[in-house]
Amino acid sequence: MVNVETVLDAYRRDAEKETAIECLKILHGIGGCDATEEWEKGFDAAITTAFKEICNRFGIDTEEALYD
């Protein structure tokens, strides 16, 4: 007999991971928007940190996020 809660938990985890991957794709595409080079470096560092945090939280590797 299939445990419905187990199936629902697996479905939720998959849905969360897919949502996280879509968010990572958005973050990856965000750029400095013609800002000064100094500002752009800080912005890029912040985006990279957010990207890594999402990857760590949802167990996603970079290639899976960007090339899925």
N, C-alpha and C positions, 0 to 999 in steps of 0.2 A: 504494500500500500504506500502511496506517495504522500509525503508530509507536505501539505499545502504551504505552511509557513516557510519551510526550507526552500521550496520552489519560488515563493514570493521574495524571500531574502536574496536569492541568487538573481532574480530578475531586477530587483532594486539596485544591487551592486553593479550589474551590467549597465543599467540605465544611468547610474551616477558616473560610471567610467566613461560612457559615450558622451555625456554632457561635459565632463572634464576635458576630454579630448577636443571637443568643439571649442571650449574656452581657450585651450592652449593654442589652437590654430588662430584664434582671434588675437591673442597676445603676441604670437609670433609675427603677425602681420602689422602690428602697430609700430610706427617709426617715430623719428624725432620731429616730424612736421616742420621742416625748415627752421629749426631752432639753432641757436649757437652750438658750436661743437662741444663746449664744456657742458651745457645743459643736456645735450643729446647723450653724452656719455653717461651722465647720472640717470637719465630716463631709461636708457638701454639697460643699465645695471639693475634698476628697479624692476623692469619687465623680466629680465633674466631671473631675478630672485623669485618673483611671483610664479614664473614658469616652473622653476625647480620645486617650489613649495607645493604646487598643484600636482606635479609628477610624483613627488614623495607621498603626498596624502592619498592618492588614488592608485599607487603602484604602477605608474605608467612610465615607460622609457621614452626618450626623446624621439627615436625613430617611429615608435608606435603612434605617438602624438602627431607627428608631422607628415608621415608617409603612409598612413593607414588608408 
